[in-house]
């Protein structure tokens, strides 16, 4: 599975619009502590926690194929 395929699948599984693909790409390359933070409870869409789940799933999918 390619990186792009993993991101696309992770976005789909978490019901996050593919407009966030570039953001996920960037976060895959950054240290988690540089962008993960506690939810601000402002009903952001998508929430940083949701983005984190997408990043985690994409990493999981990429690890399965490497």
Secondary structure as GFF3:
##gff-version 3
##sequence-region A 1 66
A	DSSP	alpha_helix	3	13	.	.	.	ID=ss1
A	DSSP	three_ten_helix	18	20	.	.	.	ID=ss2
A	DSSP	alpha_helix	21	29	.	.	.	ID=ss3
A	DSSP	three_ten_helix	32	34	.	.	.	ID=ss4
A	DSSP	alpha_helix	48	64	.	.	.	ID=ss5
###
